């Protein structure tokens, strides 16, 4: 019925809801959702890293604080934050669903083959890497997003009158446990991206001998830049604070 051009609005709604349900429950639909949310999160990482690198501007954090103020006070950005959170949640749920389904499909592991003959370690352990990233994400949101959104008055203000999130970033990265956790988590993000970037295009059926190698190369370059940038920051600020 849904393949026909239906004029009745309520039947169109039923067909649409049926399509949405299949997208979130069928094997192919789950892969599409995983791919799309994953690529959306990849775009977020570019913006996030760009903002974080502004802490390196030698102006006492004024540029970084201005960027943070813009991000927190702009309505469109605030709406996109909820879309981003939804993307994280959907991506995680779909990843868990796919992992559990794969385990049910093969309840008994093979006794001989260790698995690395046909797949990479990070490909076979995306669930573990995702769990590490999730734990870090919860801590990270508590230490930065929550502080910036709900405890602005406790941060103090900079010379421009903006909440001094820069001070929070530097103080947090000066703590070895947090700097180490951040570094390790970004290492996990790197493994996740190394496989996930090109895998997202494969899941959407974008594969061809002419441009698939280019996509894989782009994914590796993207992963090195993003991961390297995020891993550099905690090391830099920890050393700056402790080598004064």
Buried (B, 14 or more C-beta within 10 A) or exposed (E): EEEEEBEEEEEEEBBEEEEEEEBBEEEEBBBBBBBBBBBBBBEBBEEBBEBBBBBEEEEEBBBBBBBBBEBBEEEEEEEBBEEBEEBBEBBBBBBEBBBEEEEEEEEEEEEEEEEEEEEEEBBBBBBBBBBBBBEBBEEBBEBBBEBBEEEBEEBEEBEEEBBBBBBBBBEBBBBEEBBEBBBBBBBBBBBBBBBBBBBBBBBBEEEEEEEBEEBBEBBBEBBEEBBEBBBBBBBBBBEEBEEE
